């Protein structure tokens, strides 16, 4: 029985082991494993797309793991199967990751209707791992109807999770900043739902934070989404909620808002459009990663690289000049192999996203 068949089989320990093996296979950098992973995903693809994908993001210490555990148990009680993909930051020094988020979900991690998979970020920016999209598809094919992605503790510009899920939930703390902080562009304007967690610690501060962020989201709507300013009921308007994950308070209103979001997005057609844009964005991301990998492995580039690194590090050569020389070497090799290749080095190494079929900008996916 193939790995894909075991994933599509009956629920139980055998399926869970198959899911774990599948994600490990997808995360492998070996060429033969990549080929096997592509074949497996192709077999699973017809069985995907039926889950609700939610990204949970926020600064370190905001309580993401605690919130996800109580939410997961809440959903299981209502008949859902929940998969959680947690992303742990990789060390820039040693390259390792603790992968400890699962230890904070003691009850959820042992529940037979839940599956939790920690993965290292591996240096990938945006709060997610390189293979998070593929892992989501595996969990969907296995029958998990709610897939939650817990991002690395993020800052204002780490927004990749919004480009791969149906709903982007941002957790905030009371006393996290003033009015100016609330209206800064970045992760805040991408949030479909903002949750003030740990509201029990300082109810007054939580109320002030909710008012400030609500005002900020209204400004974002007026300037970035004119349809929101007209109070169009067929368009989702981002909301701000308060809850206490530790006490399990506020979960029902949260899920009611999530369900309302799904109903509106599916009704106005933006649910399907958002997923189509995400699929195209995923394709271009893989193209970019493949080109970068091919570039680094190219014989002429590897031959030039040590000397250019020494020259740049020693201040004898501008980094921009070294980059152009490396690109020219890669281009010349590709030209020899294909019988002709346009001069991308002279054009500033234009990316595939500049073509007519460019990947959608993350800002355009805000409520697509």
Phi, psi and omega per residue, in radians:
X1 nan 2.297 -3.115
X2 -1.288 2.894 3.131
X3 -1.098 -0.711 3.122
X4 -1.085 -0.710 -3.140
X5 -1.150 -0.648 3.107
X6 -1.192 -0.622 3.094
X7 -1.153 -0.656 -3.124
X8 -1.433 -0.071 -3.095
X9 -1.343 -2.885 -3.086
X10 -1.147 2.609 3.113
X11 -1.159 2.516 3.116
X12 2.657 -3.051 -3.106
X13 -1.006 -0.652 -3.124
X14 -1.104 -0.702 3.124
X15 -1.180 -0.705 3.137
X16 -1.092 -0.716 3.091
X17 -1.119 -0.673 3.132
X18 -1.143 -0.684 3.104
X19 -1.087 -0.793 -3.135
X20 -1.071 -0.764 3.131
X21 -1.141 -0.651 -3.124
X22 -1.145 -0.779 -3.135
X23 -1.173 -0.672 3.064
X24 -1.072 -0.726 3.094
X25 -1.064 -0.750 -3.124
X26 -1.186 -0.537 -3.125
X27 -1.424 -0.185 -3.134
X28 -1.194 2.586 3.108
X29 -1.740 -0.003 3.120
X30 -1.238 2.455 -3.080
X31 -1.094 -0.715 -3.136
X32 -1.181 -0.603 3.087
X33 -1.200 -0.637 3.095
X34 -1.093 -0.724 3.121
X35 -1.121 -0.748 3.108
X36 -1.131 -0.684 3.118
X37 -1.125 -0.705 3.105
X38 -1.098 -0.731 3.134
X39 -1.123 -0.730 3.131
X40 -1.128 -0.784 -3.132
X41 -1.094 -0.657 3.116
X42 -1.088 -0.668 3.120
X43 -1.228 -0.567 -3.093
X44 -1.465 -0.389 -2.977
X45 -0.949 -0.717 3.118
X46 -1.090 -0.278 -3.096
X47 -1.793 0.190 -3.112
X48 -1.873 3.065 3.037
X49 1.620 0.024 -3.080
X50 -1.806 0.049 -3.124
X51 -1.674 2.989 3.039
X52 -1.815 2.049 -3.075
X53 -1.730 2.110 -3.100
X54 -2.159 2.261 3.026
X55 -1.740 2.274 3.076
X56 -1.963 2.035 -3.062
X57 -2.253 2.914 3.139
X58 2.764 2.960 -3.112
X59 -1.209 2.754 3.065
X60 -0.994 2.366 3.112
X61 1.550 0.029 -3.120
X62 -1.331 -0.260 3.106
X63 1.764 0.547 -3.093
X64 -1.099 -0.829 -3.084
X65 -1.132 -0.753 3.109
X66 -1.087 -0.755 3.130
X67 -1.109 -0.747 -3.115
X68 -1.144 -0.657 3.137
X69 -1.126 -0.854 -3.100
X70 -1.190 -0.591 3.092
X71 -1.186 -0.745 3.124
X72 -1.049 -0.793 3.117
X73 -1.137 -0.662 3.087
X74 -1.050 -0.766 -3.112
X75 -1.252 -0.659 3.122
X76 -1.092 -0.666 3.088
X77 -1.062 -0.419 -3.135
X78 -1.740 0.290 2.990
X79 1.611 0.139 -3.141
X80 -1.571 2.747 2.928
X81 -1.904 2.279 -2.953
X82 -2.077 2.225 3.001
X83 -1.964 2.384 -3.113
X84 -2.156 2.167 3.064
X85 -1.923 1.897 -3.110
X86 -1.762 2.422 -3.116
X87 -1.961 2.173 -3.117
X88 -1.921 2.391 -3.116
X89 -1.149 2.435 3.067
X90 -1.600 2.461 -3.134
X91 -1.171 2.342 3.064
X92 -1.356 -0.160 -3.139
X93 -1.680 -0.984 -3.087
X94 -1.721 -0.343 -3.095
X95 1.485 -0.071 -3.095
X96 -1.543 2.924 3.092
X97 -2.355 2.557 3.126
X98 -1.309 -0.636 -3.110
X99 0.957 0.829 -3.037
X100 -1.776 0.015 -3.077
X101 -1.074 -0.538 -3.103
X102 -1.121 -0.504 -3.115
X103 -1.189 -0.340 3.111
X104 -1.447 -0.143 -3.104
X105 -2.007 1.054 -3.012
X106 -1.079 -0.737 -3.094
X107 -1.352 -0.735 -3.101
X108 -1.210 -0.635 -3.050
X109 -1.165 -0.389 -3.127
X110 -1.790 0.016 -3.125
X111 -1.356 2.365 -3.065
X112 -1.215 -0.289 3.124
X113 -1.690 0.181 -3.136
X114 -2.231 2.663 3.046
X115 -2.420 2.241 -3.115
X116 -2.140 2.267 -3.137
X117 -2.287 1.928 3.026
X118 -1.466 2.465 3.120
X119 -2.407 2.562 3.083
X120 -1.360 2.582 3.111
X121 -1.205 -0.486 3.102
X122 1.071 0.476 -3.141
X123 1.475 -0.041 3.119
X124 -1.221 2.312 -3.135
X125 -1.486 2.814 3.076
X126 1.774 0.030 3.070
X127 1.516 0.063 -3.130
X128 -2.236 3.035 3.092
X129 -1.688 2.909 -3.065
X130 -1.107 -0.600 -3.043
X131 -1.882 0.406 -3.129
X132 -1.098 -0.699 3.134
X133 -1.068 -0.798 -3.138
X134 -1.110 -0.700 3.122
X135 -1.099 -0.651 3.094
X136 -1.063 -0.732 3.140
X137 -1.116 -0.682 3.110
X138 -1.081 -0.800 -3.134
X139 -1.132 -0.669 3.099
X140 -1.109 -0.776 3.140
X141 -1.099 -0.505 3.132
X142 -1.369 -0.077 3.048
X143 1.753 0.171 3.080
X144 -1.401 2.083 -3.026
X145 -1.593 -0.123 2.993
X146 -2.277 2.086 3.114
X147 -2.019 2.086 -3.103
X148 -1.902 2.261 3.074
X149 -1.889 2.014 3.060
X150 -1.659 1.993 -3.059
X151 -1.387 2.904 2.913
X152 -1.034 2.622 3.056
X153 -0.976 2.024 -2.910
X154 -1.876 2.869 3.034
X155 -1.839 -2.769 -2.993
X156 -1.337 -0.357 -3.037
X157 -1.927 0.010 -3.092
X158 -1.634 1.664 -2.931
X159 -2.222 0.323 -3.075
X160 -1.086 -0.541 -3.102
X161 -1.081 -0.504 3.116
X162 -1.176 -0.399 -3.101
X163 -1.579 0.123 3.142
X164 -2.366 0.131 -3.122
X165 -2.271 2.930 3.134
X166 -1.418 -0.514 -3.106
X167 -2.480 2.361 -3.119
X168 -1.944 1.963 -3.103
X169 -1.869 2.182 -3.129
X170 -1.902 2.132 3.084
X171 -1.606 2.340 3.130
X172 -2.206 2.799 3.100
X173 -1.840 2.627 2.960
X174 -1.080 2.598 -3.141
X175 1.073 0.571 -3.116
X176 -1.506 -0.097 -3.138
X177 2.823 -3.141 -3.121
X178 -1.762 -2.939 -3.118
X179 -1.079 -0.687 -3.125
X180 -1.123 -0.731 3.116
X181 -1.071 -0.625 -3.083
X182 -1.202 -0.513 -3.065
X183 -1.698 0.080 3.101
X184 -1.167 2.452 -3.139
X185 -1.200 2.784 3.115
X186 2.308 -2.336 -3.023
X187 -1.129 -0.517 -3.098
X188 -1.115 -0.729 -3.069
X189 -1.320 -0.168 3.089
X190 -1.628 -0.216 -3.055
X191 -1.216 2.305 3.010
X192 -1.461 -0.477 3.136
X193 -2.604 2.287 3.099
X194 -1.936 2.289 -3.097
X195 -2.095 2.170 3.031
X196 -1.528 1.778 -3.132
X197 -1.520 2.893 -3.127
X198 1.022 0.605 -3.133
X199 -1.129 -0.360 -3.126
X200 -1.242 -0.356 -3.114
X201 -1.222 -0.667 -3.138
X202 -2.644 1.485 -3.084
X203 -0.971 -0.677 -3.127
X204 -1.147 -0.744 3.121
X205 -1.143 -0.660 3.120
X206 -1.123 -0.682 3.117
X207 -1.149 -0.735 3.105
X208 -1.113 -0.744 3.135
X209 -1.093 -0.698 3.131
X210 -1.103 -0.733 3.136
X211 -1.154 -0.734 -3.128
X212 -1.127 -0.781 -3.097
X213 -1.248 -0.621 3.065
X214 -1.052 -0.746 3.105
X215 -1.122 -0.709 3.130
X216 -1.105 -0.756 -3.139
X217 -1.145 -0.567 3.091
X218 -1.150 -0.683 3.098
X219 -1.139 -0.758 3.109
X220 -1.035 -0.690 -3.131
X221 -1.156 -0.687 -3.122
X222 -1.204 -0.613 -3.059
X223 -1.640 -0.673 -3.074
X224 -1.715 -0.395 -3.074
X225 -2.425 1.457 -3.079
X226 -0.970 -0.529 3.125
X227 -1.070 -0.540 3.103
X228 -1.210 -0.653 -3.111
X229 -1.135 -0.463 3.125
X230 -1.488 0.072 3.109
X231 1.006 0.762 3.091
X232 -1.185 2.052 -3.076
X233 -1.272 -0.210 3.105
X234 -1.533 0.012 3.140
X235 -2.045 2.421 3.120
X236 -1.257 2.305 3.074
X237 -1.861 2.078 -3.127
X238 -0.928 2.461 -3.079
X239 -2.142 2.864 3.103
X240 -2.193 2.239 -3.119
X241 -2.178 2.771 3.028
X242 -2.008 2.494 3.047
X243 -2.787 2.980 3.040
X244 -2.230 1.817 -3.132
X245 -1.138 -0.638 -3.118
X246 -1.078 -0.679 3.132
X247 -1.617 -0.105 -3.131
X248 1.247 0.455 -3.107
X249 -1.706 2.356 3.065
X250 1.631 0.109 -3.114
X251 -1.223 -0.716 -3.123
X252 -1.088 -0.835 3.071
X253 -1.071 -0.615 3.112
X254 -1.086 -0.857 -3.092
X255 -1.223 -0.523 3.038
X256 -1.083 -0.731 3.113
X257 -1.154 -0.700 3.109
X258 -1.090 -0.767 -3.129
X259 -1.142 -0.665 3.092
X260 -1.135 -0.707 3.093
X261 -1.027 -0.824 -3.125
X262 -1.092 -0.733 3.141
X263 -1.081 -0.770 -3.123
X264 -1.186 -0.789 -3.098
X265 -1.130 -0.674 3.103
X266 -1.256 -0.552 -3.128
X267 -1.256 -0.611 -3.109
X268 -1.663 0.054 3.067
X269 1.494 -0.032 -3.081
X270 -1.368 -0.339 3.092
X271 -1.089 -0.920 -3.127
X272 -1.154 -0.692 -3.132
X273 -1.120 -0.677 3.135
X274 -1.120 -0.723 3.134
X275 -1.195 -0.633 3.094
X276 -1.117 -0.767 3.106
X277 -1.102 -0.669 3.126
X278 -1.150 -0.661 3.115
X279 -1.114 -0.733 3.102
X280 -1.167 -0.712 3.096
X281 -1.091 -0.676 3.097
X282 -1.090 -0.739 3.137
X283 -1.050 -0.849 -3.120
X284 -1.168 -0.564 3.084
X285 -1.111 -0.722 3.106
X286 -1.191 -0.618 3.069
X287 -1.097 -0.822 3.130
X288 -1.035 -0.779 -3.138
X289 -1.131 -0.698 3.129
X290 -1.146 -0.715 3.103
X291 -1.117 -0.711 3.130
X292 -1.128 -0.736 3.125
X293 -1.136 -0.762 3.115
X294 -1.103 -0.696 3.126
X295 -1.059 -0.837 -3.101
X296 -1.149 -0.519 -3.093
X297 -1.582 -0.063 -3.081
X298 -1.175 2.331 -3.067
X299 -0.997 -0.776 -3.105
X300 -1.188 -0.614 3.090
X301 -1.165 -0.767 -3.129
X302 -1.146 -0.517 3.116
X303 -1.250 -0.690 -3.115
X304 -1.409 -0.483 -2.934
X305 -0.997 -0.832 -3.087
X306 -1.002 -0.791 -3.120
X307 -1.177 -0.706 3.133
X308 -1.169 -0.652 3.075
X309 -1.072 -0.738 3.130
X310 -1.152 -0.699 -3.125
X311 -1.181 -0.733 3.124
X312 -1.179 -0.778 3.141
X313 -1.123 -0.551 -3.140
X314 -1.532 0.032 3.099
X315 1.343 0.311 -3.126
X316 -1.643 -0.196 -3.072
X317 -2.556 2.291 3.093
X318 -1.106 2.531 -3.136
X319 -1.065 -0.639 -3.128
X320 -1.138 -0.657 3.107
X321 -1.169 -0.748 3.109
X322 -1.070 -0.712 3.137
X323 -1.098 -0.736 3.129
X324 -1.129 -0.652 3.112
X325 -1.154 -0.710 3.107
X326 -1.136 -0.760 3.116
X327 -1.115 -0.648 3.122
X328 -1.163 -0.699 3.102
X329 -1.102 -0.746 3.121
X330 -1.140 -0.721 -3.137
X331 -1.130 -0.744 -3.138
X332 -1.090 -0.696 3.110
X333 -1.156 -0.705 3.113
X334 -1.176 -0.622 3.129
X335 -1.151 -0.706 3.111
X336 -1.116 -0.617 -3.084
X337 -1.368 -0.538 -3.031
X338 -1.867 -0.154 -3.133
X339 1.442 0.328 3.113
X340 2.662 2.294 -3.113
X341 -2.685 2.279 -3.063
X342 -1.219 2.706 -3.020
X343 -1.368 1.509 -3.116
X344 -1.326 -0.466 3.137
X345 -1.132 -0.743 3.139
X346 -1.195 -0.401 -3.120
X347 -1.627 0.153 3.115
X348 1.422 0.437 3.086
X349 0.973 1.029 3.134
X350 -1.021 2.406 -3.117
X351 -1.550 2.787 3.110
X352 -1.032 -0.402 -3.112
X353 -1.177 -0.184 3.132
X354 -1.523 -0.056 3.109
X355 -1.349 3.078 -3.115
X356 -1.092 -0.565 -3.116
X357 -1.661 0.771 -3.013
X358 -1.121 2.655 3.086
X359 -1.169 2.451 -3.125
X360 -1.147 2.431 3.088
X361 -1.185 2.534 -3.066
X362 -1.061 -0.542 3.113
X363 -1.143 -0.513 3.133
X364 -1.313 -0.314 -3.120
X365 -1.545 0.040 -3.004
X366 -0.824 -0.908 3.082
X367 -2.346 0.555 3.106
X368 -1.256 nan nan
